[in-house]
Amino acid sequence: MIALGLVVVLRNSYAAKKAFVRAHRRWPTVVHPLRRLMRKEPEIAPVFWQAYLRVERFALPKRYRLGVRGRHFVKRKFGGNEA
């Protein structure tokens, strides 16, 4: 929903476009996932997975991070990069 609303606003407002570009230059790691979701065929699962890993890295100590350990387990069990 955020990406859809952002598309509508960016198409109709020159000031919003300028603000979005400034925000992307200032905070690229925050804005880039939004840009990926605004594409014609968005990569929804990878965007949410990377956001989950970023939040996990920010909020949890290393020993409680299940996302990274789970990803390593799946890679060992089923092989390398089979996407």
C-alpha positions in Angstrom: 0.0 0.0 0.0 2.8 2.4 0.8 4.5 1.8 -2.6 1.2 2.3 -4.5 0.4 5.6 -2.6 4.0 6.7 -3.2 3.6 6.1 -6.9 0.5 8.2 -7.1 2.1 11.1 -5.2 5.4 11.0 -7.1 3.6 11.1 -10.5 1.6 14.2 -9.5 3.9 16.3 -7.4 7.1 17.9 -8.5 8.0 18.8 -4.9 7.5 15.2 -3.8 9.8 14.0 -6.5 12.5 16.4 -5.4 12.1 15.3 -1.8 12.2 11.6 -2.7 15.4 12.1 -4.7 17.0 14.0 -1.8 15.9 11.3 0.7 17.3 8.6 -1.6 20.7 10.4 -1.7 20.7 10.9 2.1 19.3 7.5 3.2 19.8 5.1 0.3 19.4 1.9 2.4 16.0 3.1 3.6 14.6 4.3 0.3 16.0 1.7 -2.0 13.5 -1.0 -0.9 10.7 1.4 -1.6 12.1 1.9 -5.1 12.3 -1.9 -5.6 8.6 -2.2 -4.6 7.5 0.5 -7.0 8.8 -1.3 -10.1 6.4 -2.8 -12.6 7.1 -6.4 -11.4 8.2 -5.9 -7.8 10.4 -8.4 -6.0 8.2 -8.6 -2.9 9.7 -11.6 -1.1 13.4 -10.5 -1.4 12.6 -7.0 -0.2 10.8 -8.2 2.9 13.5 -10.8 3.6 16.2 -8.1 3.4 14.2 -5.8 5.6 13.7 -8.6 8.2 17.4 -9.3 8.2 18.2 -5.5 8.6 15.7 -5.2 11.6 17.1 -8.4 13.1 20.7 -7.1 12.9 19.6 -3.8 14.4 17.5 -5.1 17.2 18.9 -8.5 18.4 22.2 -9.6 19.7 24.1 -12.0 17.5 23.2 -15.2 19.3 19.5 -14.6 18.8 19.5 -13.9 15.1 17.5 -16.7 13.6 17.2 -15.4 10.0 20.9 -15.7 9.2 21.2 -19.1 10.9 18.1 -20.3 9.1 19.4 -19.1 5.8 22.7 -20.9 6.3 20.9 -24.1 7.3 18.7 -24.1 4.2 21.7 -23.4 2.0 23.6 -26.3 3.5 20.6 -28.6 3.3 19.4 -27.8 -0.2 22.5 -26.6 -1.9 23.8 -23.2 -3.0 22.0 -20.5 -4.9 19.1 -22.3 -6.5 16.8 -19.3 -7.1 
